[in-house]
Amino acid sequence: MMNEPGRLDGELYRLEQFTDTPSPALVVYEELVKNNLAIIRSELETLSPRVGMGHLRPHVKTHKSAWAIRLQLSAGIEKFKCSHNELDLLLDEGVRDILVAYPPLEHLAGRIAAAAARNDQSKILAQVSSIEHARYLAAAARREDVELHYLIDLDVGDHRTGLPASQARSLLAAIQADETLSRLHLEGLHAYDGHNHSDDPRERTECARKAMEEVALVVNGLRKDGAEINRLVVGGTPGFLHCLEALLAYEELEVELEVSPGTFIYWDTRYDELMPGRFQLAAMILARVMDRPTPRRITLDLGHKRWGIDQGPVHLFSTPGLKLVKASEEHTVLEHDGNCPLEVGDPVLIAPRHVCATVNLWERFHLVDEAGNLQSESLAVTARNR
């Protein structure tokens, strides 16, 4: 079921028994999260029937939550991807296969090595795209007396981190030639397609095809040099299916293929514009009307300190006809296209424009069950302050 333009579906976003909950609050619709997991399972199993969810290594930066990790573990997901802030969260929840997808400087390298030393039953993969990253990791591995595995991070078009595909062979040769880096062991390649954001699925498919062609060429080149490549980790939320489909066409690769979307679990209006109805908006902000400065205007009891503004202002609300006219740190001012029916104290649900940034602004959240009942006991955004 899709939301109408400018209005959240009232059946999906029922909210009962919320009068004792202070506002503003972050609320998560549990059944919609489970639906999103079912959708991604169906997509993966349709594309790759024999492996399906085995291809999934979801990024946890969207939810940063022990509750969501446990839900995914119960769904059979065993591998996860994180930035440096969520490593301890995953280890605390018993995850045994973790990729820290963040270029390691000295402090992060030390954390990875220390975590590997404390958790010898877990595989913790690091990310390397320069000899400096390798040196930080190797020095930390010596201090902790551990061996570390890493993925070479390729820049396939996003130009944020990673090295050009043409330089991967020389980087690996430099690492293998340096005896001080002998505690490091190549596991495979990482390639994030953060530039693949077209609203045209044909353009996303072509973008993914070109990026994965580069990845396949690097695999073949490294193997010619005698390297062992065990896994590829690719694909953010918009492009992960396209990336996987492109790599599955290379039957000769014979590696573990993994995709690492994150936003799919909660979804947001930014991605819903690119891919309408692909997943369901599962995380909402509950606010209340704090003032009525004019007959058509209301002011909510929160500002952009509580919703991520980096991808633009919020624009989808539980009451139809509302439009944002002004936002500050503590106030969100909305205008109705007629006489506004809302009074002081009335609730308004807001769909995040960028859910990852929004969740990180909250210390806790409340679950909403299938009947629309808001659970009074809140849960921690566990990795928010890590």
N, C-alpha and C positions, 0 to 999 in steps of 0.2 A: 504494500500500500504506500503510495507516494503522498507527500504533503502538497497542498495547493500552494501556488506562488504567494508568498507573504503570510502564510498561515500554517501553523502546526496542526496536524490531524488530531482532533479532539478525542477520538477513540484510542489512538495509540498513546497519547500523553495525558491520560487521566491522572488526577492527583487528589487523593482523599486523605483525610486525617493529618493535615499538615499544619493545623492552627498553632500547635505548640512548638513548631520548629522555627527558630530565629531565622530571619532573612538578612542578607542574602545567603544562599546555600547552593552547593554543587550537588545535583541529584543524578543518579545513574539508573536507568531503566533496565533491570536485570534481564528480563525476557528478550529485550532488543539486543543486548550484548550476546546472549545465547543465539539469537537469530543470526547475528553477523558471523558468529563462528560456524553456524550451520551453512550459511551462504558460501563462505570461503572453502569449507570442506567440499561442498558440491562442485564449486568451480574447479578445484584442484583435482578431484576425483574424475570429473568429466574429461579434463585435459590429460590426466595421467592416471588411468584407472588402477594400475598395479601399485602405485606408490601414494598418490593423493596427498594426504596431510603429512606424509613423510618428507615432502618437499618444503614444509613450512618452518621457518625460523623467525617468528614474529619479533619485531622491535618493541621493547617495553616502555620507550620514552613517552608514549602517548598517555598511558594510564598510571605508570609509576606505582602500582598497587599490588600488595600481596594478595588481595582478594582476586584480582584479575589473573594473576599468575596461577593461583590454585585452580581457578575455573578452566584455564587453558591446559594445565596439567591433567585435569580430570577428563578433558576432551581428547587426550592422547598426544598432545604436543610436548615434545621432549627437549627441543633445541630452542634457544632464545638468543636474541641480539640486543645489546644495550650500549648506551654511552657510559662514560665513567661513573656517572651518578647512580646507576642502578645495579652495579656489580654485586654489592653486598646484599641487596634485596633478593636477587636471584639465588645466591648461595644460601641465604637464610631459609629460602623456600625449598631447598634440596635439589635445585636444578644442577644437572651433571654435564651439560654441554652449552657453553656460553661463548659468544663472540663479543669482545669489547671493541666496537666499531668506532674508535676514536684514536687519532694518531698519538702515540705515547711520548710524552716528554718525561723528564726524570721522575717526577712524583707519581704519575700514572703507571709508569713502568714498575716502580717499586710496589705499588698497590697490587698490580697484576701478579708479580712474582710472589709477594707475600701471601696473596690469596691462593695461588697454586701450591705453595708450601703447606698451607693450613688445610687444603681440601684436595688431598691426593687422589680422591675418587672422582674428581671432576676434571673435565678438559676445558681449559680456559684459553681461548684463542685470542691473540693480539693482532693488530693491524700495522703493517709496515709499508711505507712508500719512499723511504729514504734511508741511507746508511746511518744517519743520526738516530732514527727510531730504533734501528737494530742495535746500535751501541748502548742506548739507554736500557733496552730490554736485557741485553747480555750482561751488563754491569749489575742490574738488579737480580738476574738469575744466579750470578756468582755469589752475591751476598746471601741469597736465600738457599743456595745449593739445590736448585731445581733446573729442569729442562723446560723450555717454553716452545710452544708451537705458534706459528703466525701465518697470516694470509697476506700476500702482496696486494696492496690496494691500488686498483687501476682507475685512472680518470678516463671515463668513457663519454664525457661531454658536459658534466656538471661544473667542472673547474673549481671545486671547493677543496677537496683533498684528493690524494692519489697521484700517481705518476703516469705519463703517457705510456700507452701499451708498448711502444717501440723501445722503451727503456727498461722493461721488466727483466729481460734476460741479463742485461749488464748489472742491474742491481743484485740479482740473485748470485751472479758470478762473484761480485765483490763481497757479498756476505759469506759465501762458501770459501772464499780464498783467505779470509781473515780468521786466524786461529782463536782470537779472543771472542769470536762470535759462535763458537762451536756448540754452545748450549741451545742455540736456536735451530728450529727444525721447520722447514716449509710444509704447510698443510694444504695450501691451495691459493685461490684468488678471491678477492672481494671487488665488486664493481657496482657502485650505487648510481642509478640513473636519475638523479634528482632533477635533471633538465627535461624529463619526459612528462610534460604537463599539458599537452594539447587536449582540447575538448573533442577532437576528431579521433575516433578509435583507429582509423586507418593510419593517421599520422603517428599515433602512439605505437602502433604495430611496426611501422617502418623505422621509427626512432630506436625501438628495442632491437630490431633486426640488425641495424648497423652497429649498435653498441655491443651486442652479443657476438657479432662477427669478429670484432676486435678481441674479445675475450677468448674465443675459440682459437684464433691465430696465436695468441700468447700461450695457451695451453700446448699447442703443437710445437711451438718454438722451444719452450722450456723442456718438453719431453725429448726433443732432439738433443738437448744439452745434457740429458740424463736425469733430469729432475723428476720427482714423483709428485703428481698432482692428485690429491684425493677428493677435494671438494671445491665447488664454486658457490659463492653466496652473492646473490644479485637481487636487484629489483625493489623499489619502493612501492607504495600503494598504487599509484596510477598505472605503473608499467609492469608489475610483477608477473601477471599472467602472460603478457606479450613476451617478456624476457624468457620465461620458462618454456613457452612454446617454441621460441627461436632456438634455444639450446637443445631441446628434445630432438630437433631435426638433425643435430650432429651426433649420430649414433656412435661414432668412433670415439667420442670423448671419454666414455666409461668413467665418470666421476659422480659423486653425490651432488645433485643439483638442489640448491636451496634458495628460496625467495624470502625476503625479509620485510614485508609491509608492516606498518604499525598503526596508522590512523584508522584502518578498517574496523577495529574493535569498537570504537566509539563514534567514528565518522564526524564530519562537520560540513558546514554549508559551503565552504570553499571547494572541497572535493565534490560535493553534491552538484555544484554547478558544472564541473567537468564531466561527471558521470552520474546523471540524475537517477536516483533510486537504486544505485548499485548496492549500497549498504544502508542501514537505518541509523538515523541520528539517535544515539543512545544516552548521551550525556547532555544535561540541560542545566541552566542556571535558574534557580528560583529566586525571584525578587518580589518586592511589594511596592505599590504606589505610596510614595512618601509625601507627595504634594500635588496640587492641581493648580498651577499658576494661571492657566487660562482654560476656557471651556473645552478647547480641543487638545490641550497639552497636559501631559503627566510627567512627573519626575520619579524615577525609581531609586531605591535605596542602595545603589551600587554604581561604581563607575568603571573605567577601564583598568583599574587596579585589580579587577576581578574577572575581566574577560579579555583575552588576548587580542590586541588591536593591531598586531604586526601585519596581518593579512587584510586589514580593512575593518570597518565597523560592523557590528551585529545588525541583522536585518530580518530575522525570522522569529516571530513571536506567537504566543498562544492566543492572543486576541487579534482578530483580523483588523486591517485598516491602519495599523501603527507603522510609523516611520521615524527613524532616528533623526533628530535635528541638531543635537548637541550632546557631546560627551566630555566629561572631565574625570579627574581621578576618582571622585566619590559620587558623581551624579551621572545618570543616563536620562536624557530628556527626549521623550517621544511625542509625536504629534499624530492625532487621529484624523482620518480623511472626512470625518463627520463630527457629530457630537460624541465625544468619548464616553463609553459606558462605564469606565472604570472609576472607582472611588478610592479615597485614601484608605490604605490597608489591604486593597485587593491584590491577589497574586498575579504575577506575569511570569511565564516561562520564556527563556531566551535560548535559542540554539547558538552554540559557539561558531564563530567564523573560522577560528583556528583552535581546534580542541586540544592539541598538545600544549600550546602556550597557555591556554585557559586552565587546564588541569593543574599545571605547575604553579598557579597562583593560589591554590587552595591547600589547606592543611588536612582537611577531612571532607568526606562526601557521604550522602545518604542514598541507600538503595530504595528503589520503588518496585514493588512486586507487580505481578500480572494484573491484579485487581486495581492498581493505582494507589495502593497504600504506601505511604512514606514511612520507612522504618525509622523509629525514633533514635535508635543507637547508630551513631555515625561510625564510619570506617576511615582508616588513615590513608592519605596519599603517601604511602610509606617512604618513597625515595625522594620526596619533594625537597627535603632539607639536607640531602646527602651530596 
